[in-house]
Amino acid sequence: AAPDPRVLDRIRGLLSKAESTDFPDEAEALTAKAQELVTRYALGSALLTGTTRLSDPVRGRRLHLDGPYIKEKVLLLTAIGDANRVRTVWFTRVQIATVVGTVADLAQVELLFTSLLVQATRALGAAGTAGRRGGSATAFRRAFLTGYAKRVGERLREADARATAGAAADAHVPVTSLAPILARRSEAVDTEFRRLFPTTRAS
């Protein structure tokens, strides 16, 4: 159930370019392109089988997050996961996040998250502290990273919608015909998430 290595290589290539550019708009565009490729691959694989049945197993994967700004990093991970039908739970005491999704989606979400952490660090460095110091500078950085996570989530969801429409056009089917595939995927992830974590609190 692992993703096609050739697809992962193309995604890595786009994200590597996004990490190395000094232009935020270009980084966003490259990352959005990577998201489109992720979505097209997932939908293309499902359309190829000609079924809405979920063949890719749903699993949980733990990610250890390092400081500083861990809460903001969790927000970023959650935003990426939401755009890819992956659920996220955060264990504050042990500083571990668990993401739940199909094997292919988890691999791709982890790729996006690793790259966007690098991009966020560069963007934060370029933003500086706007002349603030001490606690005020820390609050500014947290606010910046929170806004960054929200913006990333919006761009990835937009890219996902474009890719879904593109996949439908390529297959010469209406976009609505893809709804059962996406619904079955989300339903399987939600079921496994509730099994693993029957008591969670929204944050």
C-alpha positions as CSV (number, residue, x, y, z in Angstrom):
1,A,0.0,0.0,0.0
2,A,3.0,2.3,-0.1
3,P,2.8,5.2,-2.6
4,D,4.5,4.9,-6.0
5,P,8.2,5.9,-5.5
6,R,8.1,7.9,-8.7
7,V,5.3,10.0,-7.4
8,L,7.1,10.5,-4.1
9,D,10.2,11.6,-6.0
10,R,8.2,14.2,-8.0
11,I,6.6,15.5,-4.8
12,R,10.1,15.7,-3.1
13,G,11.4,17.6,-6.1
14,L,8.7,20.2,-5.9
15,L,9.1,20.6,-2.1
16,S,12.8,20.8,-2.4
17,K,12.4,23.7,-4.8
18,A,9.9,25.3,-2.4
19,E,12.3,25.1,0.5
20,S,15.2,26.6,-1.5
21,T,13.5,29.6,-3.0
22,D,13.7,33.1,-1.4
23,F,10.3,34.1,-2.8
24,P,7.3,33.2,-0.6
25,D,4.8,33.2,-3.5
26,E,6.9,30.8,-5.4
27,A,7.2,28.5,-2.4
28,E,3.4,28.5,-2.0
29,A,2.9,27.8,-5.6
30,L,5.3,24.8,-5.6
31,T,3.8,23.4,-2.4
32,A,0.3,23.7,-3.9
33,K,1.6,21.9,-7.0
34,A,2.9,19.1,-4.7
35,Q,-0.5,18.9,-3.0
36,E,-2.3,18.7,-6.4
37,L,0.0,15.8,-7.3
38,V,-0.8,14.0,-4.0
39,T,-4.6,14.4,-4.7
40,R,-4.4,13.4,-8.3
41,Y,-2.4,10.3,-7.4
42,A,-4.8,9.2,-4.7
43,L,-7.9,9.7,-6.9
44,G,-6.2,8.3,-10.0
45,S,-5.4,5.1,-8.2
46,A,-9.0,4.8,-7.0
47,L,-10.4,5.5,-10.5
48,L,-8.1,3.0,-12.0
49,T,-9.6,0.2,-9.9
50,G,-13.1,1.3,-10.9
51,T,-14.4,1.0,-7.4
52,T,-15.1,3.0,-4.3
53,R,-13.8,0.3,-2.0
54,L,-10.9,1.3,0.1
55,S,-8.0,-0.9,-0.6
56,D,-5.3,1.1,1.2
57,P,-5.3,0.2,4.9
58,V,-5.8,2.9,7.5
59,R,-3.0,3.2,10.1
60,G,-1.8,5.5,12.9
61,R,1.7,7.0,12.8
62,R,3.4,8.8,15.7
63,L,5.4,12.0,15.2
64,H,7.7,13.5,17.8
65,L,7.7,17.3,17.6
66,D,10.5,19.4,19.0
67,G,10.3,22.9,20.4
68,P,10.1,25.8,20.2
69,Y,6.6,26.6,19.2
70,I,5.2,23.1,19.4
71,K,1.5,24.1,19.6
72,E,2.0,26.1,16.3
73,K,3.7,23.1,14.7
74,V,0.7,20.9,15.7
75,L,-1.6,23.4,14.1
76,L,0.5,23.2,10.9
77,L,0.4,19.3,11.0
78,T,-3.4,19.4,11.5
79,A,-3.9,21.8,8.6
80,I,-1.9,19.6,6.3
81,G,-3.8,16.5,7.5
82,D,-7.2,18.1,7.2
83,A,-6.5,18.8,3.5
84,N,-5.6,15.2,3.0
85,R,-8.3,13.4,5.0
86,V,-5.9,12.6,7.8
87,R,-6.9,13.0,11.5
88,T,-4.5,14.4,14.1
89,V,-4.3,13.9,17.9
90,W,-1.8,15.6,20.2
91,F,-0.5,14.3,23.5
92,T,0.7,17.3,25.4
93,R,2.5,15.4,28.2
94,V,4.7,13.4,26.0
95,Q,5.0,15.8,23.1
96,I,3.8,13.3,20.5
97,A,1.3,13.7,17.7
98,T,-0.4,10.7,16.1
99,V,-1.8,11.0,12.6
100,V,-4.4,8.6,11.3
101,G,-5.0,7.9,7.7
102,T,-4.3,5.6,4.8
103,V,-0.8,4.4,4.4
104,A,-0.3,6.4,1.2
105,D,-1.8,9.6,2.7
106,L,0.3,9.4,5.8
107,A,3.5,9.1,3.8
108,Q,2.6,12.2,1.8
109,V,1.4,14.2,4.8
110,E,4.7,13.5,6.5
111,L,6.6,14.7,3.4
112,L,4.5,17.9,3.2
113,F,4.9,18.6,7.0
114,T,8.7,18.1,6.9
115,S,9.0,20.5,4.0
116,L,6.6,23.1,5.4
117,L,8.4,23.2,8.7
118,V,11.5,24.2,6.8
119,Q,9.6,26.8,4.8
120,A,7.9,28.1,8.0
121,T,11.3,28.5,9.7
122,R,12.6,30.5,6.7
123,A,9.5,32.6,6.5
124,L,9.8,33.4,10.2
125,G,13.4,34.3,9.9
126,A,12.6,36.7,7.0
127,A,9.8,38.3,9.0
128,G,12.1,39.0,12.0
129,T,10.3,40.3,15.1
130,A,9.2,43.7,13.8
131,G,11.3,45.4,16.3
132,R,9.9,43.5,19.3
133,R,11.9,42.0,22.1
134,G,11.5,39.4,24.8
135,G,8.0,38.1,25.4
136,S,6.6,40.4,22.8
137,A,8.9,39.0,20.2
138,T,7.9,35.4,21.2
139,A,4.2,36.3,21.0
140,F,4.8,37.8,17.5
141,R,6.5,34.6,16.3
142,R,3.7,32.5,17.7
143,A,1.1,34.6,16.0
144,F,3.1,34.5,12.7
145,L,3.3,30.7,12.8
146,T,-0.4,30.4,13.6
147,G,-1.3,32.6,10.7
148,Y,1.2,30.6,8.5
149,A,-0.5,27.3,9.4
150,K,-4.0,28.8,8.6
151,R,-2.7,30.1,5.2
152,V,-1.1,26.7,4.4
153,G,-4.3,24.9,5.2
154,E,-6.3,27.2,2.9
155,R,-3.8,26.8,0.0
156,L,-3.7,23.0,0.3
157,R,-7.5,22.7,0.4
158,E,-7.7,24.9,-2.7
159,A,-5.1,22.8,-4.5
160,D,-7.0,19.6,-3.4
161,A,-10.2,21.0,-5.0
162,R,-8.4,21.9,-8.2
163,A,-6.8,18.5,-8.4
164,T,-10.1,16.7,-7.8
165,A,-11.7,18.7,-10.6
166,G,-8.7,17.9,-12.8
167,A,-8.8,14.2,-12.0
168,A,-12.5,14.1,-12.9
169,A,-11.9,15.9,-16.2
170,D,-9.1,13.4,-17.1
171,A,-11.3,10.5,-16.4
172,H,-14.2,12.1,-18.3
173,V,-16.5,11.8,-15.3
174,P,-18.4,14.4,-13.3
175,V,-16.7,15.7,-10.1
176,T,-19.7,14.4,-8.1
177,S,-18.8,10.8,-9.1
178,L,-15.7,11.1,-7.0
179,A,-17.7,11.9,-3.9
180,P,-18.2,8.3,-2.9
181,I,-14.4,7.6,-3.1
182,L,-13.6,10.5,-0.9
183,A,-16.4,9.8,1.5
184,R,-15.4,6.2,1.9
185,R,-11.8,7.2,2.6
186,S,-12.9,9.8,5.2
187,E,-15.3,7.3,6.8
188,A,-12.6,4.6,7.2
189,V,-10.2,7.1,8.7
190,D,-12.8,8.5,11.2
191,T,-13.7,4.9,12.2
192,E,-10.1,4.0,13.0
193,F,-9.5,7.3,14.7
194,R,-12.5,6.7,17.1
195,R,-11.3,3.2,17.7
196,L,-7.8,4.3,18.6
197,F,-8.8,7.4,20.5
198,P,-12.4,7.0,21.9
199,T,-12.0,10.1,24.2
200,T,-10.5,13.2,22.7
201,R,-11.0,16.9,23.2
202,A,-11.1,19.4,20.4
203,S,-8.6,22.2,20.7
